[in-house]
Amino acid sequence: MTTIEIYTKPTCGFCHMAKRLLKSKGVSFAEVNISAQPERRAEMIQRANGGSTVPQIFIGDTHVGGCTELMALERQGKLDAMLAA
């Protein structure tokens, strides 16, 4: 199964929604809390091509974007294929 990483903050509602969707799919993911690990913020921004808001979601080598983009993939029926790759 594909590696999934999500950069989050504990007070972020969009982070919680994105994690809830991923959990509902039965997939495991690595969560990087940039509040607890502020040194990882620069890494997130670099990987996300300048994206500095949370969540930033990566499925394999693909930068999905944030919660809105993740939800759009789900609505379009594309998320399951990405998660299974």
C-alpha positions as CSV (number, residue, x, y, z in Angstrom):
1,M,0.0,0.0,0.0
2,T,1.1,3.6,-0.7
3,T,2.7,5.7,2.0
4,I,0.5,8.6,3.1
5,E,1.8,11.6,5.0
6,I,-0.2,14.5,6.4
7,Y,1.2,17.6,8.0
8,T,-1.2,19.0,10.6
9,K,-1.8,21.2,13.6
10,P,-3.9,20.0,16.5
11,T,-6.3,22.9,16.4
12,C,-7.0,22.7,12.6
13,G,-10.5,21.6,11.7
14,F,-9.5,20.9,8.1
15,C,-6.8,18.6,9.4
16,H,-9.3,16.6,11.5
17,M,-11.7,16.3,8.5
18,A,-8.9,15.0,6.2
19,K,-7.7,12.5,8.8
20,R,-11.3,11.4,9.4
21,L,-11.7,10.7,5.6
22,L,-8.5,8.8,5.5
23,K,-9.4,6.7,8.5
24,S,-12.8,6.0,7.0
25,K,-11.0,4.5,4.0
26,G,-9.1,2.1,6.4
27,V,-5.7,3.4,5.5
28,S,-2.9,4.2,7.8
29,F,-0.9,7.5,7.5
30,A,2.0,9.2,9.1
31,E,1.1,12.4,10.8
32,V,3.6,15.3,11.3
33,N,2.3,17.7,13.9
34,I,4.2,20.9,12.9
35,S,3.1,22.5,16.2
36,A,5.0,19.8,18.1
37,Q,7.8,19.6,15.5
38,P,8.2,23.2,14.2
39,E,11.5,22.3,12.6
40,R,9.5,20.2,10.1
41,R,7.5,23.2,8.8
42,A,10.2,24.2,6.3
43,E,10.3,20.6,5.0
44,M,6.5,20.8,4.5
45,I,6.7,24.1,2.6
46,Q,9.4,22.8,0.4
47,R,7.6,19.5,-0.4
48,A,4.4,21.4,-1.0
49,N,5.9,23.8,-3.5
50,G,5.4,26.7,-1.2
51,G,2.2,25.6,0.5
52,S,2.3,26.8,4.0
53,T,-1.2,26.0,5.3
54,V,-2.2,22.8,7.0
55,P,-3.0,20.1,6.2
56,Q,-0.6,19.3,3.5
57,I,-1.2,15.8,2.2
58,F,1.1,13.5,0.3
59,I,0.1,10.1,-1.2
60,G,3.2,8.4,-2.3
61,D,5.2,10.9,-4.2
62,T,2.1,12.9,-5.1
63,H,1.4,16.2,-3.3
64,V,-2.4,16.1,-3.1
65,G,-2.7,19.5,-1.4
66,G,-5.0,20.2,1.5
67,C,-8.4,19.0,2.8
68,T,-10.3,20.6,-0.1
69,E,-8.3,18.8,-2.7
70,L,-8.5,15.5,-0.8
71,M,-12.3,15.8,-0.6
72,A,-12.5,16.7,-4.3
73,L,-10.5,13.5,-5.2
74,E,-13.1,11.6,-3.1
75,R,-16.1,13.2,-4.9
76,Q,-14.5,12.5,-8.3
77,G,-14.0,8.9,-7.4
78,K,-10.2,9.1,-7.8
79,L,-9.1,8.8,-4.2
80,D,-9.5,5.0,-3.8
81,A,-7.2,4.3,-6.8
82,M,-4.6,6.7,-5.4
83,L,-4.7,5.0,-2.0
84,A,-4.5,1.5,-3.6
85,A,-1.5,2.3,-5.9
